[in-house]
């Protein structure tokens, strides 16, 4: 039995659900660490050697809740692959991205098992978070590409501004990695007795802050260049939204540090990291002009011209 055809709108909804679940996976994974629930389920993929589900207590429930999010994400990723395969019109690029999401979820699950069996090794935990950011990147690219025709698009800004945008994304990746290392050196180890990075927290926080300040300066320079070059307003708005997200994230970051890292603020900071990363990818995507899919253009033309054509046909027949 063949699967039914999937239209662009239905596939886009699936892609958006994928992005939302990836963010939820990252945030609930952060909650596992911040509540010391990292070993709430001491076995994997079951919660314990004798039970698939957790005991009725807080830490196992938090850990198992994150695993349930991964299950839901896995289902959506499989649906994305099937939807991309049966999509009308067909898009090979979307099939590849959907398959990459499945691969990313599998890698996340396997690495999650490594985290459990190494008793929350900080390097494994850091890698797990960065893999989640990589999976978020694939999900966002899949969602943005699902809204338009295939192809790289035509640049809307000068080459220098494009290069600086990619530099900003690289600096942001470095800032996220440094932030993850800062958490790895801090008090939120994920569970009692878990090892921490052998680096003073203050030193890691200063390094992370320095990278963030350079990132913010580069973003401000980019916005000034776009303004002076008369870039399209949509490009400038996306850049301003990215800067606003960075400023908000910075305020939360400094506040959490000087208030001795309360778990709630650290959790908000984790959510902010996904927001800033998604905003950066959205900003770069907006630097290119993409044509709509042919099917979308045809539907719009039929909606406008259809009644007129039918009216002409009736007039001719009369």
C-alpha positions as CSV (number, residue, x, y, z in Angstrom):
1,X,0.0,0.0,0.0
2,X,1.4,3.4,-1.0
3,X,1.5,6.3,1.4
4,X,-0.7,9.2,0.4
5,X,0.8,12.3,-1.1
6,X,1.9,15.1,1.2
7,X,1.3,18.7,0.3
8,X,3.7,21.6,1.0
9,X,1.6,23.0,3.8
10,X,1.3,19.7,5.7
11,X,5.0,19.1,5.3
12,X,5.8,22.6,6.6
13,X,3.7,21.9,9.7
14,X,5.6,18.7,10.3
15,X,8.9,20.6,10.0
16,X,7.7,23.2,12.5
17,X,6.7,20.5,14.9
18,X,10.2,19.0,14.5
19,X,11.8,22.3,15.4
20,X,9.6,22.7,18.5
21,X,10.4,19.2,19.7
22,X,14.2,19.7,19.2
23,X,14.0,22.8,21.3
24,X,11.9,20.9,23.9
25,X,14.4,18.1,23.9
26,X,17.3,20.5,24.6
27,X,15.4,22.4,27.4
28,X,14.2,19.2,29.1
29,X,17.7,17.8,28.9
30,X,18.9,20.9,30.6
31,X,16.2,20.4,33.3
32,X,17.5,16.9,33.9
33,X,21.0,18.4,34.7
34,X,19.6,21.3,36.7
35,X,17.5,19.2,39.0
36,X,20.2,16.6,39.6
37,X,18.2,14.0,37.8
38,X,20.9,12.8,35.4
39,X,20.9,9.4,37.0
40,X,17.2,9.2,37.8
41,X,17.1,6.4,35.3
42,X,20.3,4.5,35.9
43,X,19.8,2.2,32.9
44,X,19.2,2.8,29.2
45,X,17.1,2.6,27.1
46,X,14.9,1.3,30.0
47,X,14.7,3.3,33.1
48,X,16.2,0.5,35.2
49,X,17.1,-3.1,34.7
50,X,13.8,-4.3,36.0
51,X,11.4,-1.6,34.6
52,X,10.9,0.4,31.4
53,X,9.1,3.2,33.3
54,X,10.4,5.2,36.2
55,X,9.4,4.9,39.9
56,X,6.9,7.4,41.2
57,X,9.5,9.9,42.4
58,X,10.8,13.2,41.2
59,X,14.3,12.5,39.7
60,X,13.3,9.4,37.7
61,X,10.2,11.2,36.4
62,X,12.3,14.2,35.1
63,X,14.8,12.0,33.4
64,X,12.2,9.7,31.9
65,X,10.2,12.8,30.7
66,X,13.2,13.9,28.6
67,X,13.3,10.4,27.1
68,X,9.6,10.6,26.2
69,X,10.3,13.9,24.4
70,X,13.0,12.0,22.4
71,X,10.4,9.3,21.5
72,X,8.0,12.0,20.3
73,X,10.8,13.6,18.3
74,X,11.7,10.3,16.8
75,X,8.2,9.7,15.6
76,X,8.0,13.2,14.0
77,X,11.4,12.6,12.3
78,X,10.3,9.4,10.8
79,X,7.1,11.1,9.6
80,X,9.3,13.9,8.1
81,X,11.2,11.3,6.1
82,X,8.0,9.6,4.9
83,X,6.5,13.0,4.2
84,X,9.5,14.3,2.2
85,X,9.5,11.0,0.2
86,X,5.8,11.4,-0.7
87,X,5.8,15.1,-1.0
88,X,4.2,16.8,-4.0
89,X,6.1,18.4,-5.6
90,X,9.0,16.1,-4.9
91,X,12.1,17.7,-3.2
92,X,15.3,15.6,-2.9
93,X,16.9,18.3,-0.7
94,X,14.1,17.9,1.9
95,X,14.5,14.1,1.9
96,X,18.2,14.4,2.7
97,X,17.6,16.9,5.5
98,X,14.8,14.8,7.0
99,X,17.1,11.7,6.9
100,X,19.8,13.8,8.6
101,X,17.3,14.6,11.4
102,X,16.7,10.8,11.9
103,X,20.4,10.2,12.1
104,X,20.8,13.1,14.6
105,X,18.1,11.7,16.9
106,X,19.8,8.3,16.8
107,X,23.1,9.8,17.6
108,X,21.5,11.8,20.4
109,X,19.9,8.6,21.9
110,X,23.2,6.7,21.7
111,X,25.2,9.5,23.3
112,X,22.5,9.8,26.0
113,X,23.2,6.2,26.8
114,X,27.0,7.0,27.0
115,X,26.2,9.9,29.4
116,X,24.3,7.5,31.7
117,X,26.9,4.7,31.6
118,X,29.8,7.1,32.2
119,X,28.0,8.5,35.2
120,X,27.5,12.0,33.7
121,X,31.0,12.5,32.3
122,X,31.2,16.2,31.7
123,X,32.7,15.9,28.3
124,X,29.9,13.5,27.2
125,X,27.3,15.9,28.6
126,X,28.9,18.8,26.7
127,X,29.0,16.8,23.5
128,X,25.4,15.8,24.0
129,X,24.3,19.4,24.2
130,X,26.3,20.5,21.2
131,X,24.8,17.6,19.2
132,X,21.4,18.9,20.1
133,X,22.4,22.3,18.7
134,X,23.5,20.6,15.5
135,X,20.2,18.8,15.3
136,X,18.4,22.1,15.8
137,X,20.4,23.6,12.9
138,X,19.2,20.8,10.6
139,X,15.6,21.2,11.8
140,X,15.6,25.0,11.2
141,X,17.2,24.7,7.7
142,X,14.6,22.0,6.9
143,X,11.8,24.3,8.0
144,X,13.0,27.3,6.1
145,X,13.7,25.4,2.9
146,X,10.2,23.8,3.1
147,X,8.7,27.3,2.6
148,X,10.3,28.0,-0.8
149,X,11.7,26.7,-4.0
150,X,14.9,24.6,-4.0
151,X,18.2,26.2,-4.8
152,X,20.8,28.5,-3.0
153,X,19.0,31.7,-3.8
154,X,20.3,35.1,-4.9
155,X,22.3,37.2,-2.4
156,X,20.4,40.3,-1.2
157,X,23.5,42.0,0.3
158,X,27.2,42.6,-0.6
159,X,29.7,39.8,-0.3
160,X,31.5,41.4,2.7
161,X,28.2,41.5,4.6
162,X,27.6,37.8,3.8
163,X,31.1,36.9,5.0
164,X,30.6,38.8,8.3
165,X,27.3,37.0,8.8
166,X,29.1,33.6,8.6
167,X,31.8,34.9,11.0
168,X,29.0,35.9,13.4
169,X,27.6,32.3,13.2
170,X,31.0,30.9,13.9
171,X,31.5,33.2,16.9
172,X,28.1,32.2,18.1
173,X,29.0,28.5,17.9
174,X,32.2,29.2,19.9
175,X,30.1,31.1,22.4
176,X,27.6,28.2,22.8
177,X,30.5,25.7,23.2
178,X,32.1,28.0,25.8
179,X,28.8,28.4,27.6
180,X,28.4,24.6,27.7
181,X,31.9,24.3,29.2
182,X,31.1,27.0,31.8
183,X,28.1,24.9,32.9
184,X,30.4,21.9,33.0
185,X,32.6,23.7,35.4
186,X,29.8,25.0,37.5
187,X,27.7,23.4,40.3
188,X,25.0,21.8,38.2
189,X,26.6,18.5,37.5
190,X,23.4,16.6,36.8
191,X,23.6,14.3,39.8
192,X,25.4,13.8,43.2
193,X,29.0,12.9,42.8
194,X,29.3,13.7,39.1
195,X,32.7,15.0,37.9
196,X,33.2,18.6,36.8
197,X,35.6,20.1,34.3
198,X,39.0,20.7,35.9
199,X,38.8,24.4,35.2
200,X,37.8,27.2,37.6
201,X,34.3,28.4,37.0
202,X,35.4,32.1,37.1
203,X,37.9,31.5,34.4
204,X,35.5,29.7,32.1
205,X,32.9,32.4,32.7
206,X,35.4,35.2,31.7
207,X,36.3,33.3,28.5
208,X,32.7,32.8,27.6
209,X,31.9,36.5,28.3
210,X,34.8,37.7,26.2
211,X,33.6,35.6,23.2
212,X,30.1,37.0,23.7
213,X,31.3,40.6,23.7
214,X,33.2,40.0,20.5
215,X,30.1,38.4,19.0
216,X,27.9,41.3,20.0
217,X,30.4,43.8,18.5
218,X,30.5,41.9,15.2
219,X,26.7,41.9,15.1
220,X,26.5,45.6,15.7
221,X,29.0,46.2,12.9
222,X,27.0,44.0,10.6
223,X,23.8,46.0,11.4
224,X,25.7,49.3,10.7
225,X,27.0,48.0,7.4
226,X,23.5,46.8,6.4
227,X,22.0,50.2,7.3
228,X,24.6,52.2,5.3
229,X,24.3,49.9,2.3
230,X,20.5,50.3,2.2
231,X,19.8,46.6,2.7
232,X,16.2,45.5,2.4
233,X,14.1,46.3,5.5
234,X,13.4,42.6,6.1
235,X,17.1,41.9,6.3
236,X,17.7,44.7,8.8
237,X,14.7,43.6,10.9
238,X,16.0,40.1,11.2
239,X,19.4,41.4,12.2
240,X,17.8,43.6,14.9
241,X,15.8,40.7,16.2
242,X,19.0,38.7,16.4
243,X,20.8,41.4,18.3
244,X,17.8,41.8,20.7
245,X,17.9,38.0,21.4
246,X,21.7,38.3,22.1
247,X,21.2,41.2,24.5
248,X,18.4,39.3,26.3
249,X,20.6,36.3,26.6
250,X,23.5,38.4,27.9
251,X,21.3,39.9,30.6
252,X,20.2,36.5,31.8
253,X,23.8,35.2,31.6
254,X,25.3,38.0,33.8
255,X,22.3,37.9,36.2
256,X,22.7,34.1,36.7
257,X,26.4,34.4,37.3
258,X,26.2,37.2,39.9
259,X,23.2,35.5,41.7
260,X,25.3,32.3,42.0
261,X,23.7,30.3,39.2
262,X,20.1,29.6,40.4
263,X,18.7,26.6,38.4
264,X,15.7,28.5,37.0
265,X,17.8,31.2,35.5
266,X,20.3,28.6,34.0
267,X,17.3,26.8,32.5
268,X,16.1,30.1,30.9
269,X,19.6,30.6,29.6
270,X,19.5,27.2,27.9
271,X,16.3,28.1,26.2
272,X,17.9,31.5,25.2
273,X,20.8,29.6,23.6
274,X,18.3,27.8,21.3
275,X,16.5,31.1,20.6
276,X,19.7,33.0,19.6
277,X,21.0,30.1,17.5
278,X,17.7,29.8,15.6
279,X,17.6,33.6,15.2
280,X,21.1,33.5,13.7
281,X,20.2,30.9,11.2
282,X,17.0,32.8,10.3
283,X,19.0,36.0,9.8
284,X,21.4,34.2,7.4
285,X,18.6,32.7,5.5
286,X,17.1,36.1,5.0
287,X,20.3,37.4,3.3
288,X,19.2,35.4,0.2
289,X,16.3,35.9,-2.0
290,X,14.4,32.7,-2.8
291,X,11.6,32.2,-5.3
292,X,8.4,30.5,-4.1
293,X,7.7,26.9,-5.2
294,X,6.0,26.6,-8.6
295,X,3.0,24.9,-7.1
296,X,2.5,27.8,-4.8
297,X,2.7,30.3,-7.7
298,X,0.2,28.2,-9.7
299,X,-2.3,28.0,-6.8
300,X,-2.1,31.8,-6.4
301,X,-2.6,32.3,-10.1
302,X,-5.5,30.0,-10.2
303,X,-7.1,31.8,-7.2
304,X,-6.8,35.1,-9.0
305,X,-7.4,34.1,-12.6
306,X,-9.7,31.2,-12.1
307,X,-13.0,33.2,-11.7
308,X,-12.1,35.4,-14.6
309,X,-11.4,32.5,-16.9
310,X,-14.6,30.8,-15.9
311,X,-16.6,34.0,-16.4
312,X,-15.0,34.3,-19.9
313,X,-15.9,30.7,-20.7
314,X,-19.5,31.3,-19.7
315,X,-19.7,34.4,-21.7
316,X,-18.4,32.7,-24.8
317,X,-20.8,29.8,-24.4
318,X,-23.8,32.2,-24.2
